Amino acid sequence: MRNAAKKIYITLIFIFLYAPIVTLIVLSFNASKSRAKWGGFTLKWYQNLFKNQDILNALWNTLLIAFLSAFIATVIGTIACIAIQSMKKRNRTILIGITNIPMLNAEIVTGISLMLLFIVLGMNFGFLTILLAHITFNIPYVILSIMPRMKQLNPSTYEAALDLGASHMKAFFSVTFPDILPGILSGFLMAFTMSLDDFIITHFTKGPGIDTLSTKIYTEVKKGIKPEMYALSTLIFLTVLVLLILVNRSPKEKDV
């Protein structure tokens, strides 16, 4: 009885998680614009998607900002982790605590704060302000991902590389970098995902004439979401699903 209850509970969880996504996928093939009526199977929304320049521009802005902000935040976060790890324990603890504040802080506070900062600096709101804002809130997530790997490092190996004649840069890339690479990749992917999904901070720091997918969808909600958005969301979901399957696919054991 208990096992049956567990299975029912897990099944209900997955239904609540994926029923909206399945509904969205079905609507992307619905010939009718009405969400309450099935008008037949069609691919015209996918065709219209690639003809809609506004949506494609929003998609391009989203991917470009997400990649650039994740890359720059990863570089800055990696350097910050190296600096923090070399500090004394007390200073390191204080800085880690300060780093955690933006992650615990409400996004609306961060968004308004960055907006006010850009106004004080006299910056024109646009692509650059969104990029700077995304880099700012991505850095703590990168540090959070890399610091556990930094704590596992054996400092003796780096010092041994220096004693053998390697420069500081060569010793870092030959000894330290391979050990923290999983943390760096994890931080990059987390930053990319956070930037890709962000709306609140983007909404407060974007200017007229530029949109990301999140702000574009928010604008269209007021006048009705176009079915092309269902098609785009379906493509994004299927792309992520395929990537997850490829990454988590167990390699076949080779006969020795």
N, C-alpha and C positions, 0 to 999 in steps of 0.2 A: 504493500500500500504506500509506503514511504517512497520507494523508488518510482512508482507511478506518479506520485505527487511532484517529485523532483522533475520528471520528464515533462509533465504538463506545465510546470512553472517556467522551465527553460524554454519550452516551445512558445509560451505566451510572450516571454521577453523578446525572442527573435521576431515574433510577429509584429510587436509594437515597434521594434527597431527598423525592420525592413519593409513593412507594409506601405509606409509613405513613399519609399524609394520605388517599390514595384508600381505603385499608383502613378508616380511621375513618369516612369518608363512607358507604361501603357498609354498615358496621355500624349506622349511624344509621337505615338503612331496613330492617334485619333484624328480622323479627317475633319471632325467638327471642332470648332473653337470652344464649344461649351464643354465644361468639365462634367456635366451631369448627363450628357448624351453621347452615345457611341455612334460616330458617323461613318465608320468603316476604316479599314487599314490604309495608311498612306505614309509616304516618305517625303511629302512636300515640305514638312517643317524642317527637315534636315537640309533639303535643297535651299530653302529660304534662309536658313541659318548662315550658309556660306555666301549668301548674297547680301546679308544685312551688315553693312559696314560699321554701324554703331556698336553692335554686339562684338564684332571681330576686333574693333579697336579697344573695347573694354577688356576683352580676353587678352589681347597683346599687352596692354598696360598692366593687367593683373600678373601675368607670367613674368614680365620683365622686372617689375618692382619686386616681386617675390624672390626671383633669382638674385638680383643685384643686392637687395637688402640682406638676404640669407648669406651670400658670399662675403660681403663686407663685414657683417656682424660676426661671422665665423672667424675671419681673420683677426678682428679686434678682440673677440672673446678668447681666442687662443692665446694671444699676446697677454691679455689680462690674466688668464689662468696661470701662465708662467710667472708673471710678476707677483701674483697673490701667493703662489706656492713658495716663493723664495722669501716671503716675509716671516716675521715672528708670529707665533701662534696667536697672540692676542690681537695683533693688527689683522691677521688673516681672518679671524673669527668676526671682527667688526666689519670688514669689507664684504664677507660672505653674507652677513646679515643685511647690509645695505643693498647688496645685489638682489636679495630676495624680496625687497619691498615692492619694486614695480610689478612682480608677478602676483603679489597678494593684493595690490592696489586695484581699485575698480578701473576698468578701461576708460570709462567716461571721464574720470579725473585725469588720467594720463592724456587723453585726447584734448581736453580743454586746456590743460597746462601747456602742451606743445603748441596749440593754436595761439595762446597768449604770448608764448615765447617768440614765435615767428612774427607776430604782429609787432612786438617790441623791437625785434631786430630789423623790421622794415622789409621783410621778405615777401615776394609775390607768391601767392598760393598757387601750387601747380604740381607738376611731376616731382620736382626737387624736394618740396616740403613733405610730400607723401613718402618719398624714399628715405629722407632723414628720420621721419617719425617711425617708420618700420624698422630701420636699423636700430633706433633707440630702444624700442620695446623687444627686439629680438635678442639683443646682447645678453640679457640675464638668462635666457633659455639656453644659449650656447654655453655660457659659463657653467650652468647647472649640469649640462651634459658632459663637459670635459673634466671638471674638477674631480669627480670620482676616479677617473683614469690617472690624473696627475698624482693623486694620493697613493696610488699603487706603484708608482715608479720607484726604482732603486737608484738613488742619486749617485751611487758608486760607479755605475756603468757610464754615466755621463762624464764623471771626473776621470775615469779610466781612459775614455776616448780623448780627453784633453791631454792627459799625460802621455799618450801615444803620439801626440803631435797634431791632432785634428784641431781645426779652428772651432770657435764657439758655434758658428753657423753650421759647419759640417757635422759637428758632434750632435747638434740638435736634430738635423734632418736624418742622420744615420742611426741615432740611438733613441732619442726621445720621441720624435715624430711617429715612427712606426708603432710605438706602444700606445700613443694617445689617438691614433688615426680612427679607431672605432668610435671614440667619443666625439671626435671632430665631425665625422660623417653623421652621427646621430644628432648632433647639435645643428648641423646644416639642414638636415631633413625636417627637424622640429621647427627651425626658424622659417623654412620655406613654407611649411604647412600653416604656421601661425599667420604669416604674411598673406598667404593665399586666401585665408578664411576671414581676415579682419574686415570689419565694417566700421565700428565706432570711431576708432582713431583715424581711419581714412576719411570718414565723413567730416570730421572737424578740421582736417589739414589739407583737404583737396581744394582746388580752385575751380572756377567755371571753365567748362570746355574739356575737362578730363574726368573720366569715369573708370572705375574698376568694376568687376562683375558684381560685387556686393552692393555698391552704390547704384549701379545700373538697375539691378533687380529692385532695390528699394524705391527708386524713382518710378519704375513701371508698376509697382504694387498699387499706387494711387489711381492709375488709369487702366489697370488690368494687365497682368503678365502675358506677354506674347508666347504662343506655343513654341516658338524658336528657342526660348529659354529652357523648356522641357527637354528639347533635343540636345541642347548644349550640356545640360546637367546630366543627361543620360550618357553622353560621350565621356564626360569627366569621370563619372562613376565607373563605367566599364574600363576606362584606362587605368584607374587606380586598382580596380579588381584584378586586371591582367598583371599589373606590376607586382601586386601582392602575391599572386599565384606563382609568378616566376621567381620571386625572391625567396619564398618559403618552400618551393619545390625541393624535395630531398633528392640529392644526386644519386644516381644508380651506382651501386657498388660494383666496381670492376673486378673481374676475376684475376687473381694473382697468378 
